[in-house]
Amino acid sequence: MRDHDRVVTPAVRFGFLVPLALGCGWVGVVLTFRTQAGWAVGSPLSAATIGACYLGGMAALAVAAEQRRWLDVRTPVLASLILLGLSVGVIWLHRNEFPIVWFAVHAVLLVAGLAVLVWQLNPSRAFAKQSPFETGRKERAQWWIAAPVASVALIGTLLGLAVLLAPQRIEPYWPWAASPLDLRMTGVWILALGAGSWFALAEGDPARWRAGAAGCVVAGLLALLALVTHPGEVRWDHLPSRIYAGLMLALAVEGTAAWIRATRRTR
């Protein structure tokens, strides 16, 4: 059974996407207003920025949960599994700074996500019948449309890996003072964004980028808002700080453009 013949199962929608969206929303709201959500975040700006990532994830998952076709959902599902896997690794690496329940929740969500993915892809299930609203036609993005997504994929992958693997070396160039744990938790989201962008490029059709576009808009705008509301923590005399602000603005703009393209393609 080909992916364009599949509909999203209730297991994927209500067993993974909706719970994960609610969890991201809760953590995002908590971190926006305080510096404690499972671990002690080093600064209000770090908390607000990581909260922006969680709220961006909530937006992407909420949009994904509304989709009916599996091919419109598989990219956010796969990116979420990468996010959860990386989060489990970081939490275990810094296990002395997290309550055990934090590790358990992420591990359970990861296992549940893998289980519903296997269930979704099982060709013997009755839900794998052909969907009447899918023609199987796939539009390929023009190079000038794919290029910004490729930039997000490349920057997200390289920066995410650097922050995850060597936070102490990255910290002097970070726009504000941050602990290794805070940088790694941010790096998890950056790398997941990069992975999701690679998946979007592999999909090729801008009509399938709606969920990721929503996440980019929300995360980019809220990250900029975090800079504006905590100006005293930002190292504005450092060039990386200005580059970071520009990247967050570009992320929001690209997300908006991708949302518009996806909306036009699906009409």
Backbone bond lengths (Angstrom), bond angles and torsions (degrees), N, CA, C in turn:
res aa  C-N    CA-C-N  psi(-1)  N-CA   C-N-CA  omega(-1)  CA-C   N-CA-C  phi
1 M - - - 1.470 - - 1.524 109.57 -
2 R 1.330 116.74 122.71 1.456 121.41 -179.66 1.525 110.66 -76.32
3 D 1.363 115.04 154.83 1.465 118.87 -175.75 1.521 112.42 -63.34
4 H 1.373 117.50 -30.50 1.458 116.98 -178.18 1.523 111.62 -75.26
5 D 1.348 117.42 -5.61 1.455 121.10 176.04 1.525 112.26 -94.89
6 R 1.316 117.54 -1.18 1.462 120.94 -173.25 1.522 112.07 -99.95
7 V 1.318 114.86 146.06 1.453 120.94 170.20 1.527 108.07 -105.23
8 V 1.322 116.11 158.40 1.465 120.33 179.05 1.522 108.91 -71.60
9 T 1.314 116.84 130.40 1.454 121.00 -178.78 1.524 111.22 -81.77
10 P 1.323 117.82 155.38 1.472 119.86 173.52 1.528 112.33 -58.21
11 A 1.335 116.93 -30.33 1.463 119.59 178.97 1.519 110.81 -62.76
12 V 1.320 117.45 -43.53 1.462 120.91 178.41 1.518 110.63 -68.54
13 R 1.335 116.25 -44.12 1.459 120.02 -174.86 1.525 111.83 -69.24
14 F 1.348 115.89 -54.01 1.472 119.89 -172.56 1.528 113.54 -97.51
15 G 1.332 116.19 -15.93 1.458 119.04 178.88 1.506 113.85 -95.30
16 F 1.349 116.79 -11.82 1.462 119.30 -177.65 1.521 112.48 -137.57
17 L 1.343 117.81 -59.88 1.462 120.40 -173.08 1.523 112.72 -63.37
18 V 1.331 117.31 -49.09 1.470 120.39 -177.19 1.529 111.48 -66.27
19 P 1.346 120.12 -49.50 1.476 118.75 178.04 1.522 113.03 -59.92
20 L 1.337 116.43 -39.23 1.462 119.01 -179.68 1.524 110.98 -68.45
21 A 1.324 117.31 -38.29 1.467 120.46 176.86 1.523 110.85 -62.77
22 L 1.326 117.01 -44.13 1.466 120.42 178.90 1.528 111.14 -63.43
23 G 1.337 116.18 -41.69 1.455 119.46 178.90 1.520 112.24 -64.40
24 C 1.337 116.62 -42.78 1.462 119.78 177.51 1.527 110.95 -62.90
25 G 1.327 116.24 -40.10 1.457 119.45 178.94 1.508 112.12 -62.96
26 W 1.326 116.76 -43.28 1.460 120.32 -179.52 1.523 111.27 -63.76
27 V 1.334 117.42 -48.32 1.461 120.60 179.92 1.522 110.60 -63.54
28 G 1.345 116.32 -41.18 1.455 119.72 -179.82 1.516 112.90 -61.52
29 V 1.318 117.00 -43.95 1.470 120.64 179.30 1.522 110.42 -65.62
30 V 1.321 117.18 -42.95 1.471 120.49 179.66 1.523 110.59 -60.30
31 L 1.343 117.16 -46.68 1.463 120.08 -177.36 1.526 112.27 -70.27
32 T 1.308 117.65 -23.27 1.456 119.93 178.40 1.522 111.45 -67.06
33 F 1.334 116.69 -30.48 1.463 120.12 -173.31 1.533 113.69 -113.49
34 R 1.327 117.85 -7.46 1.460 119.43 178.97 1.528 108.91 -152.94
35 T 1.337 116.36 167.94 1.460 120.74 -176.06 1.524 112.33 -106.45
36 Q 1.323 117.06 28.05 1.458 120.78 -179.09 1.526 108.68 -137.15
37 A 1.332 116.32 114.82 1.468 120.76 176.14 1.515 108.05 -155.66
38 G 1.321 116.30 76.05 1.449 120.33 -176.45 1.515 112.41 93.08
39 W 1.322 117.01 -34.43 1.455 121.72 174.62 1.526 107.99 -145.29
40 A 1.325 116.88 161.32 1.458 121.33 -179.41 1.516 108.89 -84.66
41 V 1.330 116.95 105.49 1.459 121.78 179.94 1.521 108.81 -72.91
42 G 1.333 115.47 141.78 1.455 119.97 -170.71 1.507 115.70 -69.74
43 S 1.330 118.82 -27.51 1.463 120.57 -176.84 1.521 109.36 -152.20
44 P 1.342 117.05 156.95 1.470 119.81 177.04 1.528 113.31 -59.93
45 L 1.340 117.95 -35.38 1.464 120.03 179.36 1.522 111.14 -68.06
46 S 1.319 117.22 -41.50 1.464 119.75 175.60 1.519 110.88 -61.04
47 A 1.340 116.14 -43.31 1.466 120.06 179.76 1.525 110.87 -62.46
48 A 1.334 117.23 -44.51 1.461 120.28 -178.93 1.526 111.37 -66.53
49 T 1.328 116.93 -35.90 1.461 120.23 -179.74 1.521 111.37 -70.27
50 I 1.322 116.96 -44.78 1.460 119.71 176.79 1.524 109.83 -65.59
51 G 1.340 116.01 -36.52 1.465 119.33 174.78 1.511 111.82 -61.29
52 A 1.342 117.37 -37.57 1.469 120.76 176.65 1.521 110.77 -61.85
53 C 1.323 116.14 -38.13 1.471 119.96 177.57 1.529 110.53 -63.70
54 Y 1.320 116.56 -45.32 1.464 119.93 179.69 1.532 111.36 -63.60
55 L 1.327 117.04 -40.56 1.462 119.71 179.93 1.526 111.03 -70.15
56 G 1.324 117.10 -33.64 1.454 119.50 172.47 1.511 111.76 -63.91
57 G 1.341 115.87 -40.67 1.461 119.49 175.21 1.509 112.21 -62.56
58 M 1.332 116.79 -39.59 1.464 120.48 177.05 1.531 110.87 -60.10
59 A 1.336 116.60 -44.09 1.462 120.07 -179.72 1.521 111.12 -62.08
60 A 1.340 116.89 -44.52 1.468 120.54 179.96 1.526 111.15 -63.28
61 L 1.322 116.66 -43.28 1.462 120.57 -178.40 1.521 111.45 -69.82
62 A 1.339 117.01 -36.31 1.461 120.00 178.59 1.523 110.74 -64.03
63 V 1.334 116.55 -43.15 1.467 119.83 177.13 1.526 110.22 -65.42
64 A 1.327 117.32 -41.46 1.463 120.57 179.09 1.526 111.34 -62.03
65 A 1.331 116.72 -38.16 1.467 120.24 -178.05 1.520 112.41 -65.78
66 E 1.330 117.42 -19.43 1.456 121.31 179.45 1.524 113.32 -85.62
67 Q 1.333 116.86 -13.87 1.458 120.11 -175.55 1.527 111.19 -76.84
68 R 1.315 116.58 151.29 1.463 121.44 179.78 1.518 113.12 -101.46
69 R 1.321 117.04 -26.77 1.459 120.50 -176.57 1.521 110.71 -92.97
70 W 1.308 116.81 137.51 1.454 121.33 178.52 1.520 111.49 -61.50
71 L 1.324 117.90 -37.76 1.455 119.87 -177.66 1.524 112.39 -65.82
72 D 1.338 118.38 -19.03 1.453 121.35 175.38 1.528 112.44 -86.12
73 V 1.323 116.27 -8.57 1.469 121.57 -172.77 1.521 112.22 -114.67
74 R 1.326 117.12 -22.21 1.468 118.62 -170.48 1.525 113.30 -64.34
75 T 1.347 118.34 -34.14 1.465 119.06 178.31 1.525 112.17 -64.38
76 P 1.360 120.50 -50.81 1.469 118.23 176.36 1.517 113.45 -63.36
77 V 1.339 118.19 -30.84 1.466 119.67 177.57 1.523 110.26 -66.30
78 L 1.323 117.41 -47.62 1.464 120.58 -179.09 1.531 111.06 -65.84
79 A 1.338 117.35 -40.88 1.468 120.22 177.68 1.522 110.88 -63.53
80 S 1.337 116.95 -37.38 1.469 120.76 179.08 1.519 111.28 -66.50
81 L 1.327 116.91 -37.58 1.460 119.91 177.94 1.527 110.95 -65.36
82 I 1.331 116.56 -39.69 1.466 119.76 175.43 1.521 110.37 -63.39
83 L 1.328 116.31 -43.60 1.463 120.92 178.02 1.525 111.39 -58.17
84 L 1.321 116.43 -46.74 1.467 120.03 -179.19 1.526 111.26 -65.97
85 G 1.331 116.86 -40.88 1.459 119.64 178.94 1.516 111.94 -62.32
86 L 1.331 116.86 -44.01 1.458 120.59 177.85 1.525 111.27 -65.87
87 S 1.335 116.37 -38.92 1.463 120.05 179.33 1.523 111.25 -63.48
88 V 1.326 116.64 -42.26 1.466 120.53 177.60 1.527 109.83 -59.50
89 G 1.346 116.42 -41.81 1.457 119.65 179.47 1.520 112.66 -64.30
90 V 1.334 117.09 -43.83 1.468 120.60 -179.77 1.525 110.84 -66.94
91 I 1.334 116.18 -42.52 1.467 119.50 179.45 1.525 110.79 -61.79
92 W 1.326 116.69 -40.75 1.466 119.71 178.59 1.532 110.90 -67.14
93 L 1.324 117.02 -39.48 1.460 120.92 179.42 1.532 110.84 -63.03
94 H 1.337 116.20 -35.76 1.470 121.91 179.68 1.529 110.13 -110.92
95 R 1.310 116.81 39.06 1.474 120.96 -172.46 1.520 113.30 -61.99
96 N 1.308 117.53 -23.91 1.465 119.07 178.78 1.530 112.30 -72.04
97 E 1.333 116.97 -13.49 1.463 121.00 -178.43 1.526 112.57 -103.82
98 F 1.331 117.49 0.31 1.460 122.07 -179.06 1.527 110.24 -121.68
99 P 1.311 117.60 146.77 1.468 119.84 168.38 1.526 109.49 -71.06
100 I 1.308 117.25 151.15 1.462 121.64 -176.28 1.525 111.49 -60.58
101 V 1.340 116.58 -30.38 1.460 119.32 -178.61 1.524 110.74 -64.38
102 W 1.332 117.97 -30.84 1.463 121.00 -179.87 1.531 110.12 -64.62
103 F 1.341 115.55 -43.58 1.464 119.83 176.70 1.525 110.39 -65.43
104 A 1.325 116.67 -42.62 1.464 120.53 -177.15 1.530 111.60 -62.46
105 V 1.323 116.80 -43.35 1.472 120.20 -178.89 1.526 110.64 -62.45
106 H 1.316 117.31 -45.73 1.461 120.00 179.93 1.522 111.41 -65.43
107 A 1.336 116.66 -39.83 1.458 119.64 179.48 1.525 111.13 -65.50
108 V 1.326 117.18 -41.27 1.459 120.89 179.08 1.530 110.33 -64.63
109 L 1.318 117.41 -43.57 1.462 120.46 178.45 1.525 111.49 -62.84
110 L 1.330 116.78 -37.83 1.455 120.21 178.24 1.523 111.11 -64.88
111 V 1.319 116.86 -46.83 1.469 120.80 178.62 1.529 110.48 -63.35
112 A 1.340 116.25 -42.71 1.464 119.89 179.12 1.524 110.69 -62.68
113 G 1.320 116.89 -40.98 1.459 120.01 179.02 1.517 112.29 -63.46
114 L 1.325 116.99 -42.32 1.464 120.17 177.70 1.530 110.89 -65.24
115 A 1.336 116.05 -38.19 1.464 120.05 -179.55 1.529 111.32 -65.55
116 V 1.343 117.30 -45.43 1.464 119.08 -178.94 1.526 110.73 -70.71
117 L 1.336 117.22 -27.34 1.462 119.38 175.68 1.525 110.44 -65.87
118 V 1.332 116.44 -44.48 1.464 119.84 176.78 1.516 110.43 -62.23
119 W 1.320 117.11 -41.98 1.472 121.85 178.37 1.525 110.62 -61.76
120 Q 1.328 116.35 -43.53 1.461 121.52 -179.25 1.532 111.39 -61.76
121 L 1.319 116.11 -39.28 1.454 120.43 -174.04 1.519 114.03 -88.13
122 N 1.324 117.32 -1.85 1.464 120.36 -179.52 1.527 109.47 -71.13
123 P 1.334 118.83 114.87 1.471 120.49 -175.23 1.514 114.18 -72.40
124 S 1.323 117.88 -10.49 1.468 119.63 -177.06 1.523 112.75 -87.20
125 R 1.347 117.55 -6.28 1.456 119.83 -176.84 1.525 110.85 -78.43
126 A 1.318 115.09 150.99 1.459 119.62 -177.15 1.518 112.18 -67.74
127 F 1.358 116.46 -26.91 1.457 118.37 -176.76 1.523 111.99 -72.42
128 A 1.337 117.88 -8.06 1.453 120.74 -177.14 1.528 112.41 -82.99
129 K 1.313 117.47 13.15 1.459 120.73 177.60 1.524 110.52 -64.81
130 Q 1.314 115.12 159.59 1.447 118.86 -176.92 1.520 110.87 -64.25
131 S 1.314 114.92 138.29 1.455 120.61 179.86 1.520 109.99 -86.71
132 P 1.332 119.62 129.77 1.452 121.51 -177.62 1.518 114.16 -71.42
133 F 1.354 117.23 -13.18 1.460 119.22 -177.80 1.515 112.17 -101.24
134 E 1.342 118.62 13.89 1.466 121.61 179.91 1.520 109.78 -123.30
135 T 1.303 117.71 124.44 1.457 122.48 -179.51 1.519 112.43 -90.98
136 G 1.344 116.47 -17.04 1.451 119.91 -176.81 1.519 112.74 86.79
137 R 1.318 119.20 -6.48 1.451 122.44 178.73 1.528 109.47 -74.68
138 K 1.298 115.53 134.90 1.468 120.88 -176.73 1.525 109.88 -123.88
139 E 1.319 116.53 120.51 1.451 121.55 177.81 1.529 108.81 -89.20
140 R 1.326 116.09 136.05 1.450 120.65 177.14 1.526 110.05 -96.92
141 A 1.323 115.75 137.36 1.455 120.41 -179.88 1.525 110.45 -70.93
142 Q 1.323 116.59 139.94 1.460 120.94 173.45 1.526 109.03 -67.06
143 W 1.330 116.33 159.51 1.460 119.76 -172.84 1.519 111.78 -62.33
144 W 1.334 117.63 -35.89 1.470 119.48 -178.85 1.526 112.30 -72.35
145 I 1.336 115.82 -18.31 1.463 120.11 174.26 1.521 110.44 -85.59
146 A 1.330 115.84 -38.37 1.467 120.36 -178.50 1.526 112.49 -76.41
147 A 1.340 118.04 -26.22 1.465 120.91 -174.95 1.529 113.22 -58.74
148 P 1.357 120.18 -47.04 1.473 118.35 177.72 1.527 113.36 -61.50
149 V 1.333 116.91 -36.63 1.464 120.45 178.09 1.529 109.81 -66.15
150 A 1.341 115.97 -39.70 1.464 119.65 177.10 1.522 111.19 -63.60
151 S 1.336 117.10 -36.07 1.465 120.34 177.56 1.521 111.02 -64.17
152 V 1.338 116.29 -43.88 1.469 120.49 176.98 1.531 110.00 -61.54
153 A 1.322 116.73 -41.30 1.468 120.65 -179.52 1.527 110.70 -62.75
154 L 1.330 116.60 -46.84 1.461 120.37 -177.19 1.520 111.61 -68.02
155 I 1.328 116.77 -49.24 1.470 120.29 -179.41 1.524 110.32 -63.50
156 G 1.343 116.99 -43.27 1.459 120.26 179.76 1.517 112.73 -61.40
157 T 1.331 116.17 -41.04 1.458 119.69 -179.35 1.521 111.43 -67.48
158 L 1.330 116.77 -50.08 1.469 120.20 -176.76 1.522 111.76 -66.77
159 L 1.336 116.34 -47.53 1.466 119.30 -178.93 1.521 111.07 -68.35
160 G 1.329 116.95 -40.75 1.462 120.10 179.06 1.520 111.88 -60.17
161 L 1.324 116.79 -45.12 1.472 120.41 178.64 1.524 110.99 -63.70
162 A 1.332 117.16 -42.06 1.466 120.26 -179.08 1.524 111.05 -63.24
163 V 1.328 116.64 -44.44 1.463 120.47 -178.70 1.522 110.89 -67.42
164 L 1.320 116.92 -39.05 1.460 120.58 179.99 1.526 112.25 -68.37
165 L 1.317 116.77 -43.10 1.461 120.65 -171.63 1.527 113.33 -87.39
166 A 1.330 117.54 -28.98 1.469 119.84 -176.01 1.520 111.04 -140.26
167 P 1.328 118.22 62.75 1.473 119.43 -177.65 1.521 113.42 -63.31
168 Q 1.338 117.75 -32.90 1.468 119.47 -179.32 1.528 111.45 -65.15
169 R 1.333 116.36 -34.55 1.463 119.68 179.57 1.530 111.51 -77.74
170 I 1.313 116.32 -28.45 1.457 120.55 -179.34 1.519 111.67 -79.53
171 E 1.330 117.54 -29.93 1.476 121.68 -171.76 1.532 113.66 -55.01
172 P 1.348 120.35 -41.91 1.474 118.29 179.62 1.531 113.60 -61.38
173 Y 1.308 116.87 -23.37 1.472 120.80 -179.26 1.527 111.98 -99.81
174 W 1.325 117.06 -3.08 1.459 120.06 179.10 1.528 109.72 -72.18
175 P 1.329 118.73 150.05 1.471 119.84 -176.27 1.519 115.15 -62.75
176 W 1.329 118.70 -17.52 1.460 120.99 177.00 1.526 108.59 -149.73
177 A 1.329 116.60 165.51 1.455 121.07 -179.67 1.533 109.53 -68.66
178 A 1.328 116.39 127.89 1.461 121.21 -177.13 1.517 109.85 -144.60
179 S 1.331 115.93 148.41 1.458 121.31 179.47 1.527 110.10 -78.21
180 P 1.342 118.14 160.90 1.462 120.09 176.74 1.530 113.10 -57.51
181 L 1.331 117.15 -38.78 1.461 119.61 179.42 1.523 110.89 -65.59
182 D 1.318 117.26 -44.75 1.464 120.04 179.98 1.531 110.78 -62.11
183 L 1.333 116.07 -40.28 1.456 119.25 178.58 1.525 110.93 -65.55
184 R 1.311 116.87 -40.42 1.468 118.89 179.49 1.522 111.64 -66.92
185 M 1.324 117.67 -39.29 1.459 119.43 177.62 1.529 110.67 -65.22
186 T 1.326 117.06 -34.30 1.463 120.33 174.02 1.519 110.30 -69.49
187 G 1.340 116.00 -41.42 1.457 120.55 179.94 1.516 113.27 -61.53
188 V 1.325 116.55 -33.26 1.469 120.47 176.26 1.523 110.24 -57.24
189 W 1.323 116.10 -46.30 1.464 120.46 -179.29 1.526 111.42 -69.77
190 I 1.332 117.29 -39.16 1.467 120.13 179.04 1.523 110.12 -62.19
191 L 1.325 116.92 -45.08 1.459 120.23 -178.87 1.525 111.34 -68.39
192 A 1.334 117.42 -37.54 1.469 120.22 176.22 1.528 110.57 -63.94
193 L 1.340 116.96 -37.19 1.461 120.54 176.06 1.523 110.42 -63.33
194 G 1.326 116.44 -43.11 1.456 119.67 177.25 1.517 112.36 -61.60
195 A 1.338 115.74 -43.91 1.472 119.53 179.21 1.526 110.98 -63.42
196 G 1.329 116.10 -44.04 1.455 119.25 178.84 1.516 112.07 -61.05
197 S 1.333 116.66 -35.69 1.465 120.30 178.68 1.526 111.15 -68.82
198 W 1.338 117.21 -37.48 1.467 119.37 174.57 1.526 110.36 -62.81
199 F 1.324 116.87 -41.96 1.463 120.01 177.87 1.528 111.00 -62.35
200 A 1.338 116.39 -39.93 1.466 120.28 179.21 1.521 110.52 -63.00
201 L 1.326 116.58 -40.73 1.461 119.52 177.27 1.520 111.12 -63.86
202 A 1.328 116.43 -38.71 1.456 119.89 178.24 1.525 111.26 -65.16
203 E 1.328 116.47 -36.89 1.461 120.13 175.39 1.523 110.51 -62.19
204 G 1.324 115.27 -44.12 1.446 120.55 174.97 1.509 116.13 83.06
205 D 1.312 118.17 -32.16 1.454 122.20 -175.05 1.525 110.03 -90.06
206 P 1.337 119.10 116.05 1.469 120.84 179.70 1.521 113.60 -59.25
207 A 1.325 118.32 -20.54 1.461 120.32 179.07 1.520 111.37 -65.19
208 R 1.322 117.21 -18.45 1.463 121.47 -178.10 1.527 112.32 -97.29
209 W 1.318 117.55 8.97 1.458 121.49 -176.17 1.522 112.61 -98.28
210 R 1.316 118.07 8.20 1.464 120.78 -171.84 1.528 112.42 -59.95
211 A 1.335 117.67 -48.27 1.465 120.27 -176.37 1.528 111.14 -63.49
212 G 1.328 116.42 -47.64 1.455 119.27 179.36 1.507 112.93 -62.94
213 A 1.337 116.43 -36.05 1.460 120.41 178.55 1.521 111.21 -62.63
214 A 1.324 116.83 -42.86 1.464 120.66 178.42 1.523 110.89 -60.52
215 G 1.317 116.75 -42.90 1.455 120.33 178.98 1.517 112.85 -63.24
216 C 1.347 116.75 -40.07 1.464 120.49 179.52 1.520 111.51 -65.09
217 V 1.326 117.18 -42.02 1.466 120.63 -179.75 1.529 110.56 -61.91
218 V 1.326 116.39 -50.11 1.465 120.45 -176.73 1.523 110.96 -65.51
219 A 1.340 117.23 -47.80 1.461 120.30 -178.15 1.522 111.24 -64.31
220 G 1.329 117.66 -43.12 1.461 120.28 -179.12 1.513 112.68 -63.87
221 L 1.332 116.87 -46.66 1.462 120.28 -178.74 1.527 111.85 -66.59
222 L 1.331 116.99 -41.95 1.462 119.19 -179.26 1.531 111.51 -70.39
223 A 1.322 117.42 -32.39 1.466 119.70 175.68 1.525 110.32 -65.54
224 L 1.335 117.12 -39.71 1.468 120.13 174.89 1.524 111.20 -64.66
225 L 1.334 116.17 -41.08 1.461 119.97 177.92 1.522 111.04 -61.72
226 A 1.327 116.98 -36.49 1.464 120.65 177.82 1.530 110.70 -62.61
227 L 1.333 117.24 -40.28 1.468 120.01 177.05 1.526 111.45 -63.39
228 V 1.330 115.50 -42.04 1.464 120.09 -177.11 1.530 111.59 -67.71
229 T 1.319 116.51 -37.55 1.462 120.06 -176.32 1.527 113.21 -85.69
230 H 1.335 117.88 -8.39 1.469 121.09 176.71 1.534 109.53 -131.64
231 P 1.328 117.78 55.34 1.472 119.60 -174.46 1.516 113.80 -66.11
232 G 1.328 116.88 -25.68 1.451 119.14 -178.00 1.507 114.31 -68.85
233 E 1.322 117.95 -19.76 1.465 120.92 -179.66 1.520 113.33 -89.12
234 V 1.327 116.81 -14.95 1.463 120.54 -173.38 1.527 110.50 -83.38
235 R 1.326 116.43 136.08 1.458 122.33 175.79 1.538 108.54 -85.19
236 W 1.322 115.90 76.86 1.457 119.91 -173.81 1.511 112.82 -67.48
237 D 1.340 117.89 -18.42 1.460 120.28 178.68 1.523 112.08 -78.98
238 H 1.345 117.24 -6.65 1.458 121.67 178.51 1.520 109.47 -94.62
239 L 1.328 115.83 134.80 1.465 120.61 177.25 1.531 112.09 -59.25
240 P 1.352 120.44 -39.64 1.472 119.53 178.99 1.526 113.75 -57.41
241 S 1.323 117.81 -28.92 1.460 120.38 179.06 1.520 110.70 -65.64
242 R 1.326 115.91 -42.61 1.466 119.53 179.59 1.529 110.91 -71.23
243 I 1.326 115.72 -35.53 1.464 119.23 176.23 1.526 110.14 -64.20
244 Y 1.328 116.73 -42.16 1.464 121.11 178.74 1.526 110.93 -60.20
245 A 1.332 116.99 -45.91 1.464 120.23 179.34 1.532 110.43 -61.08
246 G 1.329 116.45 -40.79 1.455 120.19 178.03 1.514 112.30 -64.39
247 L 1.329 116.80 -38.92 1.464 120.43 178.97 1.527 111.64 -66.37
248 M 1.321 117.03 -39.42 1.467 119.40 178.57 1.528 110.96 -66.22
249 L 1.332 116.43 -38.82 1.466 119.27 176.20 1.518 110.43 -65.18
250 A 1.330 116.59 -43.21 1.464 120.36 178.67 1.520 111.25 -62.74
251 L 1.332 116.59 -37.22 1.467 120.17 178.91 1.522 110.69 -62.74
252 A 1.332 116.26 -44.16 1.465 119.71 179.23 1.525 111.64 -65.68
253 V 1.332 116.61 -40.54 1.471 120.20 179.57 1.518 110.70 -65.86
254 E 1.337 116.99 -45.39 1.455 120.14 179.40 1.523 111.28 -64.19
255 G 1.332 116.36 -38.63 1.464 118.86 176.79 1.515 112.01 -62.52
256 T 1.337 116.12 -40.35 1.465 119.99 177.95 1.523 111.08 -63.54
257 A 1.343 116.21 -44.56 1.465 120.07 179.22 1.528 110.99 -63.54
258 A 1.329 116.66 -41.46 1.465 119.95 179.51 1.533 111.05 -65.61
259 W 1.328 117.01 -36.99 1.473 120.83 177.87 1.526 110.35 -63.73
260 I 1.322 116.29 -43.67 1.466 120.62 -179.95 1.532 109.90 -63.33
261 R 1.328 116.36 -44.36 1.473 119.07 179.29 1.514 111.16 -63.24
262 A 1.345 116.61 -42.94 1.456 119.78 -179.58 1.524 111.88 -63.95
263 T 1.332 115.97 -39.88 1.446 120.44 179.45 1.518 111.35 -64.85
264 R 1.317 116.90 -42.10 1.468 120.25 179.00 1.509 111.51 -66.00
265 R 1.331 117.64 -37.11 1.461 120.80 -178.14 1.510 112.81 -69.51
266 T 1.320 116.97 -28.02 1.464 119.90 -175.45 1.514 112.72 -92.22
267 R 1.310 118.63 -3.49 1.477 120.76 179.00 1.525 110.47 -77.25
